[in-house]
Amino acid sequence: MSTRYTRRTFLKAGAAIGWGIALSPIARAVDTKTAASKRGKRVYIMTDMEGVAGILDSENWCKPEGRYYELGKEFLTAEVNAAIEGFARAGATEFLVADGHGHGGINPKLLDRRAELARNWSPPPYPFSLDNSFGYAAWVGQHAMARTEFAHLAHTGNFGVFETTINGTPVGEFGEVALCATQLGVRVIFGSGDLAFTKEAQALVPGIETVAVKRGTTPGRGDECDRDAYGKRNLAAIHCQPQRARQMIREAAERALRRAKTNASFGLLTLKPPFERATILRRQGTQPKRIGRSSHPSDGIALMNAPMKYETVKE
């Protein structure tokens, strides 16, 4: 190799390095813009079974031993597919479906081919595979939180929870994951389930697009119930026909994403740190009512994963 060639190569390399340094802020800006564009096409969908049209009770529809469990999974998966279709019509291209039902509620064989499926999280579970690569979060098949009047199959985590609050505000499963989404900068734009859930979501995230696919008809909050009695309490409801429910979900999901694209402030919670969480458990057998607490100065996800020590509630 000649000295002249070596020098020319060195000068070219030096110029390239110089241009690289000069252009790095632009490159970073392009990368940021590309990432933002990708986030705008990615939707995270949290799912549950009890808020699906046609799911009539927990015993027969939501448990593996139930006579209609597999049909219930079909109903949920079809509602999720309807939401995916609606989001896709509005420009979304990537979807992560989180199967949030305790026993599992998604039928992978029937799930839209554009979706990925998340399930069986290692501890700590929150935020259930959600991260800041997503632009938007949505809920399908969601039920209302415990103690909600005129709700269908209402509970928070399980029928043994009397109430959960964050900073004094009662929240259900929706609110717990929505808090995680807000911390990650993911906008909460859509939720479908029973009418009581949609009101709960609207109160926590003003302006969220919702679809009520059924409505509970049991009055009262059920505060007198122990765990077993509460699990059998909120069974009465009036349901949309499942195909009609899917049509409404499809239309509302498309509407939600189009709204989000034109309004940058749409879809964020207003809960602010420091965070304090309290969960009260119902009586169960000889076990009295108990309360547990956790707190964190700034991190909502850490709050949700923090262990809770329970003590007896003095009544």
C-alpha positions in Angstrom: 0.0 0.0 0.0 1.4 3.4 -1.0 1.9 6.3 1.4 -0.1 8.5 -0.9 -3.1 6.1 -0.9 -2.9 5.8 2.9 -3.0 9.5 3.3 -5.9 9.9 0.9 -7.9 7.2 2.7 -7.1 8.9 6.0 -8.4 12.2 4.8 -11.6 10.7 3.5 -12.1 8.9 6.8 -11.5 12.2 8.7 -14.0 14.0 6.5 -16.6 11.4 7.1 -16.0 11.5 10.8 -16.2 15.3 10.7 -19.5 15.2 8.8 -20.8 12.6 11.3 -20.1 14.9 14.2 -21.7 17.8 12.4 -24.8 15.9 11.5 -25.3 14.0 14.7 -27.9 16.4 16.1 -29.9 16.1 12.9 -29.5 12.3 13.0 -30.8 12.3 16.5 -33.7 14.5 15.5 -34.5 12.1 12.6 -34.3 9.1 15.0 -36.6 10.8 17.5 -39.1 11.6 14.7 -38.9 8.1 13.4 -39.5 6.7 16.9 -42.5 9.0 17.5 -43.9 8.0 14.1 -43.6 4.3 15.0 -45.2 4.8 18.4 -48.1 6.5 16.7 -48.8 3.2 14.9 -48.5 0.9 17.9 -51.5 0.0 20.2 -51.4 -2.0 23.4 -54.7 -3.7 24.2 -55.4 -5.0 27.7 -58.2 -7.6 27.9 -60.5 -9.2 30.3 -63.6 -11.5 30.0 -66.2 -10.2 32.4 -66.9 -7.1 30.3 -67.6 -8.9 27.0 -71.1 -9.0 25.5 -72.7 -12.4 25.9 -70.5 -13.4 29.0 -73.5 -14.0 31.3 -71.8 -15.0 34.5 -68.4 -16.0 35.9 -69.1 -19.6 36.9 -70.1 -20.8 33.5 -68.2 -18.5 31.2 -65.0 -17.3 32.8 -63.5 -20.4 34.4 -61.9 -23.4 32.7 -64.4 -25.8 34.2 -67.3 -23.7 33.0 -69.6 -25.2 30.3 -69.2 -22.0 28.1 -65.6 -21.1 28.8 -64.3 -21.8 25.3 -67.2 -20.0 23.8 -66.5 -17.1 26.1 -62.9 -17.0 24.9 -64.2 -16.8 21.3 -66.4 -13.9 22.2 -63.6 -12.0 23.8 -61.2 -12.7 20.9 -63.7 -11.5 18.4 -64.2 -8.2 20.3 -60.4 -7.8 20.4 -60.2 -8.4 16.6 -62.9 -5.8 16.1 -60.9 -3.3 18.0 -57.8 -4.1 16.0 -59.7 -3.7 12.8 -60.9 -0.2 13.9 -57.4 0.9 15.0 -56.0 -0.4 11.7 -58.5 1.7 9.7 -57.2 4.7 11.5 -53.6 3.9 10.7 -52.3 1.6 13.4 -50.1 -1.2 12.2 -48.7 -3.0 15.3 -50.8 -4.5 18.2 -49.8 -6.2 21.4 -52.8 -8.0 23.1 -52.3 -8.6 26.8 -54.5 -11.5 28.0 -55.4 -10.0 31.4 -58.0 -12.6 32.5 -56.9 -14.7 35.4 -57.5 -18.1 33.8 -56.8 -16.8 30.3 -59.4 -15.3 27.9 -57.8 -15.2 24.4 -58.0 -18.0 21.9 -54.6 -17.6 20.0 -55.9 -19.5 17.0 -58.6 -16.9 16.4 -56.6 -13.8 17.2 -56.0 -11.3 14.3 -52.8 -12.2 12.5 -51.5 -8.7 12.9 -51.4 -9.0 16.7 -48.9 -10.4 19.2 -50.1 -12.0 22.4 -48.7 -11.4 25.9 -49.4 -13.7 28.8 -47.9 -15.3 31.9 -45.8 -12.4 33.3 -42.9 -13.0 35.5 -43.0 -11.1 38.8 -43.3 -8.3 39.3 -46.3 -8.3 36.8 -47.0 -4.6 36.3 -47.1 -3.1 33.7 -48.0 -6.3 31.9 -45.6 -6.0 28.9 -46.6 -2.3 28.3 -43.6 0.0 27.6 -43.0 3.4 26.1 -42.6 2.1 22.5 -46.5 2.2 22.3 -48.3 5.3 21.5 -51.7 4.2 22.8 -53.4 1.9 25.2 -56.9 0.4 25.0 -59.1 -2.0 27.0 -61.5 -4.6 25.7 -63.8 -6.7 27.8 -63.2 -4.6 30.9 -65.5 -4.8 33.9 -66.2 -2.1 36.6 -64.3 -2.0 39.9 -65.7 -3.5 43.1 -68.6 -1.7 44.9 -69.9 -0.3 41.6 -73.7 0.0 41.5 -75.5 -1.4 38.4 -72.3 -3.2 37.3 -72.0 -6.7 35.8 -69.6 -9.1 37.5 -67.8 -6.1 39.2 -64.6 -6.7 41.1 -61.0 -5.5 41.5 -58.5 -8.3 40.9 -60.9 -10.8 42.5 -64.2 -10.9 44.3 -62.4 -10.7 47.7 -61.3 -7.1 47.3 -63.7 -4.6 48.9 -62.0 -1.5 47.5 -58.7 -0.2 46.2 -57.7 3.4 46.2 -54.8 5.4 44.9 -54.3 8.8 46.5 -57.8 8.4 48.0 -59.4 7.8 44.6 -61.2 4.4 44.1 -59.7 2.6 41.2 -60.3 -0.8 39.5 -58.1 -2.9 37.2 -58.5 -0.3 34.5 -57.2 2.5 36.7 -54.2 0.5 37.9 -52.9 -0.2 34.4 -53.8 3.2 33.2 -51.6 4.7 35.9 -48.7 2.7 34.5 -49.5 3.8 31.0 -49.5 7.5 31.9 -46.1 7.1 33.6 -44.7 5.6 30.4 -46.2 8.4 28.3 -48.7 6.0 26.7 -52.1 7.7 26.0 -55.2 5.9 27.3 -57.7 6.3 24.4 -60.3 3.5 24.4 -62.2 1.1 26.6 -65.1 -1.3 26.0 -67.1 -3.3 28.6 -70.2 -2.9 30.7 -71.9 0.5 31.1 -70.7 0.9 34.7 -67.1 0.4 33.5 -67.4 3.1 30.8 -68.6 5.6 33.4 -65.6 4.7 35.6 -63.2 5.1 32.7 -64.7 8.5 31.7 -64.4 9.8 35.3 -60.7 8.8 35.5 -59.7 9.8 31.9 -62.0 12.6 30.7 -62.8 12.3 27.0 -61.8 8.6 26.6 -63.7 6.9 23.9 -65.8 4.1 25.3 -68.3 1.5 24.2 -70.9 -0.1 26.5 -71.8 -3.6 25.2 -74.0 -4.5 28.2 -75.4 -2.9 31.4 -75.8 -4.4 34.8 -79.2 -4.1 36.6 -78.4 -4.9 40.2 -78.8 -1.9 42.5 -76.6 -1.2 45.6 -72.9 -1.6 46.3 -72.8 -5.0 48.0 -70.9 -3.7 51.0 -72.7 -6.2 53.3 -71.3 -9.2 51.3 -68.4 -11.4 52.2 -66.2 -12.7 49.3 -68.4 -15.6 48.3 -71.6 -13.7 48.4 -70.2 -10.8 46.4 -69.0 -13.2 43.7 -72.6 -14.3 43.2 -74.2 -10.9 43.5 -73.9 -8.8 40.3 -75.2 -11.3 37.7 -78.1 -9.5 36.3 -77.5 -7.6 33.0 -78.9 -6.7 29.6 -76.5 -7.5 26.7 -76.0 -6.3 23.2 -76.0 -9.1 20.6 -72.3 -10.0 20.2 -72.0 -9.1 16.5 -73.6 -5.8 17.1 -71.2 -5.2 20.0 -68.2 -5.9 17.7 -69.5 -3.4 15.2 -69.7 -0.7 17.8 -66.2 -1.6 19.1 -64.8 -1.4 15.6 -66.3 2.0 14.9 -65.3 3.4 18.3 -61.7 2.2 18.1 -61.3 3.9 14.7 -62.8 7.0 16.1 -60.6 7.0 19.2 -57.3 6.8 17.3 -58.4 9.5 14.8 -59.3 11.7 17.7 -55.9 11.0 19.4 -54.0 12.0 16.3 -55.6 15.4 16.2 -55.5 16.1 20.0 -52.1 15.6 21.7 -53.6 16.1 25.2 -56.2 13.4 24.8 -55.8 10.3 26.9 -53.7 11.1 30.0 -54.6 10.6 33.7 -54.4 13.4 36.2 -53.1 11.3 39.2 -49.9 12.8 40.4 -47.1 11.7 42.9 -46.5 11.0 45.6 -48.5 7.8 45.4 -50.3 5.9 48.2 -52.3 2.8 47.6 -54.7 1.1 50.0 -56.6 -2.2 49.4 -59.4 -3.4 51.7 -60.2 -7.1 51.6 -63.7 -8.5 52.3 -64.5 -10.9 55.0 -63.9 -14.5 54.1 -64.9 -17.4 56.3 -63.5 -16.6 59.7 -61.1 -14.1 58.3 -62.2 -10.5 59.2 -62.0 -7.5 56.9 -58.4 -6.4 56.4 -56.5 -3.4 54.9 -53.1 -3.2 53.2 -51.1 -0.1 52.2 -48.1 0.7 50.0 -46.6 4.0 48.9 -43.9 5.5 46.6 -42.7 9.0 46.2 -42.7 9.1 42.4 -43.1 5.7 40.6 -46.7 4.4 40.0 -45.4 1.1 38.5 -43.3 0.5 41.6 -46.3 1.3 43.7 -48.4 -1.3 42.0 -45.7 -3.9 42.4 -44.9 -3.1 46.0 -45.9 -5.8 48.6 -48.7 -4.9 51.0 -48.9 -5.8 54.7 -52.4 -6.3 55.9 -54.0 -5.6 59.2 -57.5 -6.1 60.6 -60.0 -3.3 59.9 -61.6 -2.1 63.1 -65.4 -1.9 62.4 
